[in-house]
Amino acid sequence: MSENVTRIFDIPAFQLANFPKEDAFMSKIDGKWQGYSTAAFMEAVNDCSKGLLKIGIERGDKIAMISNNRPEWNIMDIAILQVGAINVPIYPTISESDYQYIFNDATIKVCIVSDEELLEKVHHIQKNVPTLKDIYSFNSIAGTKNWTEIRDLGKDSSMEQVEAIKASIKDTDLATLIYTSGTTGTPKGVMLSHRNIVSNSKASAERLPVDFNSKALSFLPICHVYERMVLYLYMLNGTSVYFAESMETIGDNLREVKPEVFTAVPRLLEKVYDKIVTKGSDLTGIKKMLFYWALNLGLEYDVVGKGAFYKLQLGLARKIIFSKWREALGGNVKAVASGSAALQPRLARVFLAAGIPVMEGYGLTESSPVISVNCEENDGVRIGTVGRIIDGVEVKFAEDGEIWARGPNIMMGYYNKPEQTREVLDDEGWLHTGDIGELVEGQYLKITDRKKEIFKTSGGKYIAPQQVENKFKESRFIEQVMVVGENQKHPSALIVPAFEFLREWCKRKGLDCTTPSDIASHEGVHKKLSEEIDHLNQSFGKWEQIKKFTLIPEEWTVEGGQMTPTLKLKRRFISKKYAAEIADFYPDSFL
């Protein structure tokens, strides 16, 4: 029935024609969930499209949106696309210098921001962006044009011009420029067509158990292609979208909305798991014993190969312990779509055991983004893998194990960067992902590392740092870790302790530690971390084992420059920032 949906702006029109919703897009305003029906959404979209034409927007013009997740973002997104303009979503958290680079590279004509703080950042660079003609805001800000002015301009005027433009837009036309944060170098504008994103939404929809009776909670940044594509998927299926108030209110919002689905990044799931375990450790007597019995049962879980006695125990654990975990997520969750980074297998095990279907997927901005994803139907889950390849996409492996992907979802190229495009996109249409992987059981894709991050020790042994890092993050004492040691005798690690957990641990042990600096420098903490590392090292060959480590007295953040907006390590930046600490690992080397 959705065969005629070929361009992004066809999607909400399809919803309106087939399963109109009263709660299509909802957000919490003054303590109440309010928003747009499908009909009201489309009315606002069409008014904004007409308004954009009246303020001089022409086909091919670039419009930047820097905003939190909110229904107005989606309204303007579709309105922009209907008039053949290009939506350029930008992360709110990046630096002003990156703003300036992106605005000039994309030749931004109009910018829409959500609030005063972001408006100030744009004002700081405005004089250095000659193409920028106007700034609008979603929030009401004194002295700044509001997005409603665009909508009001389009009211009571004909749709004739908009419809003519829509009819001329092909599915292969450029729809959006998404600037990848990148772990090195300047941002690159990924050019995605309507076909790229629509094909990915349709293929991914087959892996998510949601329909027009479902609700979704959205809180991952909408400027990221993953959350944005999933929102189109929800629209296509008639799933109601509720936007969380903030990262701090997710727990409350989950219990209020009771969604069937939401997306997550592994870091969030790690924090949820750690909070559950911390609460469990505070229990006493039989309750504590039952909690750890269920938890250990969960950590042994697998999709295949478990006998009748294990399944009997698991059924009991789900009733008396894990049911409370599900209630904390609203009680209705059918799928948690995990992406953006590698999910630790132990988290997949314990959440799946609890009856919370965490489905890990894989992709890149350059692939719109999904290449593969786990799915509970048809024996589609294998822990430690990113599932089966989605329909319409092909995958093959280069001689060194690099994953190459081809399909309707693969980008048009990097904007203004033909040479860099040729580096990753060959003449036959294969995207060279830069990730190393393999097929498990001949059909489930497993990612083993990043091609550029694998390094060799001075002894000629290869180290895959992500494998070591993911294992080390299984420790409740370790929040973040980066493995170093290229061309050195052995690998070492920069470790950010789990400060919140360690603060409580130190209190129980009678250690005087309250600040991150206290924790990172305390001898007792170092001793405990040494024991943890000795234990974790046993999972690796001798050449892979961490011989030295140092504790970093600050968390790595996007704002601090150590993480990309999608929460990947900026290895080059971190290596430079902590060059002295790394030099201490190898005193006999010239660094």
C-alpha positions in Angstrom: 0.0 0.0 0.0 3.0 2.3 0.5 4.4 1.7 -3.0 3.5 5.2 -4.0 5.5 6.7 -1.1 8.8 7.5 -2.8 9.7 10.9 -1.4 9.9 11.9 2.3 7.0 14.3 2.1 4.8 11.5 0.8 5.0 9.8 4.2 2.8 12.1 6.4 0.4 12.4 3.4 0.2 8.6 3.4 -0.5 8.5 7.1 -3.3 11.1 6.7 -4.9 9.1 3.9 -4.7 5.7 5.6 -4.6 6.0 9.4 -4.9 9.6 10.7 -4.0 10.0 14.3 -5.2 12.3 17.0 -1.8 12.1 18.7 0.6 12.1 15.7 3.2 14.2 17.3 3.1 15.1 21.0 5.2 17.1 23.5 4.7 18.0 27.1 3.8 21.7 27.6 3.0 23.1 31.1 2.8 19.6 32.5 0.3 18.2 29.9 0.9 16.2 26.7 -0.2 18.3 23.8 0.5 18.3 20.1 -0.8 17.7 16.6 -3.2 15.3 15.0 -2.1 14.1 11.5 -4.6 16.5 9.9 -3.3 19.5 12.0 0.3 18.5 11.3 -0.3 18.5 7.5 -2.2 21.8 7.7 0.8 23.4 9.5 3.2 21.8 7.0 1.4 23.1 4.0 1.1 26.6 5.5 4.8 26.6 6.2 5.7 25.5 2.7 3.6 28.4 1.2 5.2 30.7 3.8 8.8 29.6 2.8 8.1 30.5 -0.8 6.8 33.9 0.3 10.0 34.7 2.2 12.0 33.9 -0.9 13.1 30.3 -0.4 13.9 28.7 -3.8 14.5 25.1 -4.8 17.9 24.0 -3.7 18.3 26.6 -0.9 19.8 25.2 2.3 17.9 25.8 5.6 19.7 24.9 8.9 17.7 23.6 11.9 19.4 23.6 15.3 16.9 22.3 17.8 15.8 19.9 20.5 13.2 17.2 19.5 9.8 18.8 19.1 6.8 18.6 16.7 7.7 21.9 15.1 11.0 20.4 13.9 9.1 17.8 11.9 6.6 20.3 10.6 9.4 22.5 9.2 11.3 19.5 7.9 8.5 18.3 5.7 7.6 21.9 4.7 11.2 22.5 3.6 11.3 19.3 1.5 7.9 20.1 -0.2 9.4 23.2 -1.8 12.5 21.4 -3.0 14.8 23.1 -0.4 17.4 21.2 1.5 17.2 20.5 5.3 20.5 20.8 7.0 20.1 19.6 10.6 22.9 20.6 13.0 23.8 19.2 16.4 23.1 21.8 19.1 26.2 20.7 21.1 29.0 21.3 18.5 31.4 24.2 18.7 30.8 27.7 17.1 33.8 27.1 14.8 32.0 23.9 13.5 28.8 25.9 13.1 30.7 28.5 11.0 32.3 25.8 8.8 29.0 24.0 8.2 27.1 27.2 7.5 29.6 28.3 4.9 30.2 24.9 3.4 26.5 24.4 2.9 25.8 28.1 2.0 23.0 28.3 4.6 20.3 30.8 3.6 17.9 30.6 6.6 18.5 29.1 10.1 15.9 28.0 12.6 16.9 27.6 16.3 15.0 26.3 19.2 16.1 28.6 22.0 18.0 31.7 23.2 21.3 29.8 23.9 21.5 28.5 20.4 20.4 31.8 18.9 23.4 33.4 20.7 25.8 30.9 19.1 24.5 31.6 15.7 24.6 35.4 16.3 28.4 35.0 17.1 29.1 33.5 13.7 26.5 35.4 11.6 28.9 38.1 10.4 31.2 35.4 9.0 28.4 33.7 7.0 27.6 36.0 4.0 24.8 33.7 2.7 22.8 33.7 6.0 19.8 36.0 5.4 17.4 35.2 8.3 17.2 33.5 11.6 13.9 32.2 13.1 13.2 30.5 16.5 10.8 27.9 17.7 10.6 29.4 21.2 9.3 33.0 21.6 12.4 35.2 21.9 12.2 39.0 22.0 13.6 40.7 18.9 13.8 37.4 16.9 11.5 36.2 14.2 9.3 33.2 15.2 8.6 30.2 13.0 4.9 31.0 13.3 5.5 34.0 11.1 6.4 31.7 8.3 3.3 29.6 8.9 1.0 32.7 9.1 2.4 34.0 5.8 1.2 30.8 4.1 -2.3 30.8 5.5 -5.2 31.5 3.1 -3.1 31.2 0.0 -3.2 28.6 -2.8 -1.2 25.4 -2.7 -0.9 25.5 -6.5 2.8 26.5 -6.5 3.8 24.0 -3.8 2.0 21.2 -5.6 3.8 22.0 -8.8 7.2 21.9 -7.1 6.3 18.6 -5.3 5.3 17.0 -8.6 8.7 17.9 -10.1 10.7 16.4 -7.3 12.2 13.0 -8.0 13.0 10.4 -5.4 16.7 10.6 -6.5 16.8 14.4 -5.7 18.9 15.6 -2.8 16.7 15.9 0.4 19.1 16.6 3.2 22.7 17.4 4.1 23.8 15.7 7.3 27.2 16.8 8.6 29.0 13.9 10.3 30.7 14.9 13.4 33.7 12.7 12.6 36.3 11.4 15.0 38.9 13.3 13.1 39.1 16.3 10.7 36.4 18.7 9.6 32.7 17.7 9.3 31.6 16.2 6.0 28.2 16.9 4.5 26.6 13.5 3.7 24.2 14.0 0.8 21.1 11.8 1.2 18.3 11.7 -1.4 14.6 11.0 -0.8 15.1 7.5 -2.0 18.0 6.9 0.3 15.9 7.6 3.4 12.5 6.4 2.3 13.9 3.0 1.2 15.6 2.7 4.6 12.5 3.6 6.5 10.4 1.0 4.6 13.0 -1.8 5.0 13.6 -1.0 8.7 9.8 -1.0 9.4 9.8 -4.7 8.8 12.1 -5.2 11.8 10.1 -3.1 14.3 7.0 -4.6 15.9 4.9 -1.3 15.8 1.7 -0.3 14.0 -1.0 2.4 14.1 -2.0 1.2 17.6 1.5 1.8 19.0 3.2 4.7 20.8 6.9 5.6 20.6 9.0 7.8 22.9 11.6 9.9 21.1 14.6 11.4 22.9 17.7 10.7 20.8 18.8 13.8 18.8 16.5 14.3 15.8 19.4 15.8 13.9 21.0 12.4 13.8 19.9 10.3 10.8 19.1 7.3 13.0 16.4 9.0 15.0 15.2 11.0 12.1 14.8 7.9 9.9 12.9 6.1 12.7 10.5 9.1 13.0 9.7 8.7 9.3 9.2 5.0 10.0 6.8 5.8 12.8 4.8 8.1 10.4 4.7 5.4 7.8 3.3 2.9 10.2 0.9 5.4 11.9 2.7 5.1 15.2 2.2 8.0 17.6 5.3 9.9 18.5 5.8 11.4 22.0 8.9 13.6 22.6 10.6 13.2 26.0 11.0 16.5 27.9 14.7 15.9 28.5 17.3 13.2 29.1 16.7 13.7 32.8 12.9 13.0 32.6 13.1 9.9 30.4 12.2 7.6 33.3 9.0 9.6 34.2 8.1 10.0 30.5 8.4 6.2 29.9 6.0 5.5 32.7 3.6 8.2 31.5 3.5 7.3 27.8 3.9 3.5 28.2 5.5 3.2 24.7 5.8 0.1 22.6 9.1 1.2 21.2 11.9 3.7 21.7 15.4 4.0 20.3 18.5 4.1 22.6 22.3 4.3 22.5 24.3 1.7 24.4 25.5 4.4 26.9 21.9 5.0 28.0 21.3 1.2 28.5 24.6 0.9 30.4 23.4 3.7 32.8 19.9 2.0 33.2 21.6 -1.3 34.0 24.0 0.2 36.5 21.2 2.0 38.3 19.2 -1.3 38.5 22.3 -3.1 39.9 23.0 -0.4 42.4 19.4 -0.5 43.7 19.7 -4.3 43.9 22.9 -4.1 45.9 21.1 -1.9 48.5 18.5 -4.7 49.1 18.9 -7.0 52.1 18.0 -10.6 53.0 15.9 -12.7 50.7 15.1 -9.8 48.4 18.8 -9.3 47.7 19.4 -13.0 47.2 16.5 -13.2 44.7 17.7 -10.1 42.8 21.2 -11.5 42.2 19.8 -15.0 41.4 17.7 -13.3 38.6 20.5 -11.1 37.5 23.0 -14.0 37.2 20.4 -16.0 35.4 20.0 -13.1 33.0 23.7 -12.8 32.4 23.7 -16.5 31.3 20.9 -16.0 28.8 21.1 -16.9 25.1 18.6 -17.0 22.3 19.6 -20.6 21.5 20.9 -23.6 23.4 19.1 -23.2 26.7 17.5 -26.2 28.3 14.0 -26.7 30.0 15.3 -26.2 33.5 16.9 -22.8 32.6 13.7 -21.7 30.9 11.6 -22.7 33.9 13.9 -20.6 36.2 13.8 -17.7 33.8 10.0 -17.8 33.7 10.0 -17.5 37.5 12.6 -14.7 37.4 10.5 -12.7 34.9 7.5 -12.9 37.2 9.1 -11.9 40.5 12.0 -9.7 39.5 12.2 -8.7 35.9 8.5 -7.6 35.7 9.5 -4.6 37.8 12.2 -3.7 35.2 9.5 -3.8 32.5 7.2 -1.6 34.6 9.9 1.0 35.0 10.0 1.3 31.1 6.2 1.7 31.0 5.2 -2.0 30.9 4.4 -2.1 27.1 7.9 -2.2 25.4 8.1 -4.5 22.5 11.4 -3.2 21.1 14.3 -1.0 22.2 16.2 -0.2 19.0 19.9 0.2 19.9 22.3 1.9 17.6 25.1 4.4 17.1 27.7 2.3 18.9 28.5 -1.3 20.0 26.2 -2.8 22.6 27.9 -5.0 25.2 26.7 -8.6 24.8 26.0 -8.8 28.6 23.5 -5.9 28.3 21.7 -7.7 25.4 21.6 -10.9 27.5 20.2 -9.4 30.6 17.6 -7.2 28.9 16.4 -10.0 26.6 16.2 -12.3 29.6 14.1 -9.7 31.4 11.7 -9.7 28.5 12.9 -6.3 27.3 13.7 -6.8 23.6 16.8 -4.8 23.0 17.5 -5.0 19.3 21.0 -4.0 18.2 21.4 -2.6 14.7 24.2 -1.3 12.5 24.7 1.5 10.0 26.3 4.8 9.1 25.0 8.2 8.2 26.3 7.4 4.7 23.8 4.4 4.6 20.8 6.4 5.8 21.6 4.7 8.3 20.5 1.0 8.8 22.4 -1.8 7.1 21.4 -4.6 9.5 19.4 -5.1 12.6 18.2 -7.8 15.0 14.5 -8.7 15.0 12.6 -11.1 17.3 10.6 -12.5 14.4 11.8 -15.5 12.3 14.7 -16.4 14.6 16.2 -13.0 13.8 18.3 -12.4 17.1 21.8 -13.4 17.8 23.5 -11.8 20.8 26.8 -10.2 19.9 25.7 -9.5 16.3 23.9 -6.6 14.6 21.4 -9.0 13.0 20.5 -9.8 9.5 21.0 -7.5 6.5 17.8 -5.5 5.7 15.9 -6.2 2.5 17.3 -4.5 -0.6 20.8 -4.0 0.8 23.8 -6.1 -0.1 27.0 -6.7 2.0 30.3 -8.2 1.1 33.7 -8.3 2.7 37.0 -7.0 1.4 40.2 -9.0 1.8 41.0 -7.3 5.1 37.5 -8.0 6.4 36.1 -4.5 5.8 32.4 -4.4 5.3 31.2 -3.1 2.0 27.5 -2.2 1.5 25.4 -1.4 -1.6 21.8 -0.6 -2.0 19.1 2.2 -2.4 20.1 3.6 1.0 23.7 4.4 0.1 24.5 8.2 0.0 24.9 10.3 -3.1 28.3 11.4 -1.8 30.0 14.0 0.4 29.0 17.6 -0.4 31.8 19.5 -2.2 34.2 16.7 -1.5 34.6 14.5 -4.7 38.0 13.1 -3.6 36.7 12.0 -0.2 33.6 10.6 -1.8 35.8 8.4 -4.1 37.7 7.1 -1.0 34.6 5.4 0.4 32.3 5.0 -2.6 33.6 3.0 -5.5 32.5 2.9 -9.1 30.2 -0.1 -8.6 28.3 1.7 -5.8 29.9 -0.2 -2.8 30.2 1.9 0.3 33.5 1.0 2.1 32.3 1.4 5.7 35.6 1.3 7.5 34.2 -1.3 9.9 35.6 -4.8 10.1 33.2 -7.7 10.4 32.1 -11.2 9.6 28.9 -13.2 9.1 27.9 -15.5 12.0 26.0 -18.7 10.9 26.2 -17.3 7.4 23.5 -14.6 8.0 24.0 -12.5 11.2 26.5 -9.6 10.8 29.1 -9.2 13.5 31.2 -6.0 13.8 34.7 -6.8 15.2 36.3 -3.3 15.0 37.0 -0.1 13.1 39.5 -0.5 10.3 41.3 2.7 11.2 41.4 2.0 14.9 43.1 -1.4 14.7 46.8 -0.9 15.6 49.9 -3.0 15.7 52.3 -3.4 18.7 56.0 -3.2 18.3 56.0 -7.0 18.4 53.9 -7.1 15.3 50.6 -8.2 17.0 47.3 -6.5 16.0 45.1 -5.0 18.7 41.4 -4.3 18.1 40.8 -1.7 20.8 37.0 -1.7 20.7 36.8 -5.4 21.7 39.0 -4.7 24.7 37.2 -1.5 25.6 33.7 -3.1 25.4 34.9 -5.9 27.7 36.3 -3.5 30.2 33.1 -1.4 30.3 31.4 -4.5 31.7 33.0 -3.6 35.0 30.7 -1.5 37.2 33.9 0.5 38.2 34.6 1.6 34.7 32.6 4.3 32.9 34.8 5.0 29.8 38.0 3.6 28.5 40.4 4.1 25.6 43.1 1.6 24.7 46.4 2.9 23.3 49.7 1.4 22.4 50.4 1.7 18.7 54.0 0.6 17.9 54.6 0.1 21.6 55.5 -3.1 23.5 52.0 -3.5 25.0 48.6 -1.9 25.1 47.7 0.5 28.0 44.4 2.2 28.9 43.1 5.6 29.8 40.2 4.9 32.2 37.4 7.2 33.3 36.1 5.6 36.6 32.4 5.2 37.2 32.3 8.1 39.6 28.7 7.8 40.8 29.1 4.1 41.6 32.5 4.5 43.1 31.3 7.4 45.4 28.9 4.9 47.0 31.5 2.1 47.0 34.1 4.4 48.7 31.4 5.3 51.3 30.7 1.7 52.1 34.5 1.0 52.4 35.1 4.0 54.6 37.3 5.7 52.1 37.3 9.5 52.1 36.4 10.1 48.4 33.8 12.5 47.2 35.1 14.4 44.2 36.2 12.8 40.9 39.7 14.0 41.7 39.6 12.2 45.1 38.3 9.0 43.5 40.8 8.9 40.6 43.8 9.5 42.8 42.9 7.3 45.8 45.2 4.3 46.4 42.2 2.1 47.4 40.4 2.8 44.2 43.6 2.1 42.2 44.0 -1.2 44.0 40.4 -2.2 43.2 40.7 -1.2 39.5 43.9 -3.2 39.3 42.0 -6.3 40.5 39.2 -5.6 38.0 41.7 -5.3 35.1 43.5 -8.5 36.1 40.2 -10.3 35.9 39.1 -8.7 32.6 42.5 -9.3 31.0 41.9 -13.1 31.3 39.5 -12.8 28.3 42.3 -11.8 26.0 45.6 -13.2 24.6 48.8 -12.1 26.4 49.6 -9.5 23.7 46.2 -7.9 24.1 46.2 -7.6 27.8 46.4 -4.1 29.4 49.7 -3.8 31.3 49.3 -0.2 32.5 46.5 2.2 33.1 45.7 5.6 34.5 42.5 7.0 36.0 41.2 10.2 34.4 39.6 12.6 36.9 36.9 13.8 34.5 34.1 12.3 32.4 34.6 12.5 28.7 31.8 14.5 27.1 30.7 16.0 23.8 31.1 19.5 25.4 34.6 18.6 26.5 35.6 17.6 23.0 36.4 14.0 23.8 33.2 12.5 22.3 31.4 13.0 19.0 27.7 14.0 19.3 26.9 10.3 18.6 29.0 9.4 21.7 32.0 7.9 19.9 35.5 8.5 21.2 37.5 11.2 19.5 40.7 9.2 19.7 43.0 11.7 18.2 41.7 14.5 20.5 42.0 12.3 23.6 45.5 11.1 22.7 46.6 14.7 22.4 44.9 15.9 25.5 46.4 13.1 27.6 49.7 12.9 25.8 51.6 13.2 29.1 49.7 10.3 30.7 50.3 8.1 27.6 54.0 9.0 27.6 54.2 7.7 31.2 53.1 4.3 30.0 56.1 4.1 27.7 59.0 6.0 29.3 61.6 4.3 27.1 59.8 5.4 23.9 59.9 8.6 21.9 56.3 9.9 21.6 
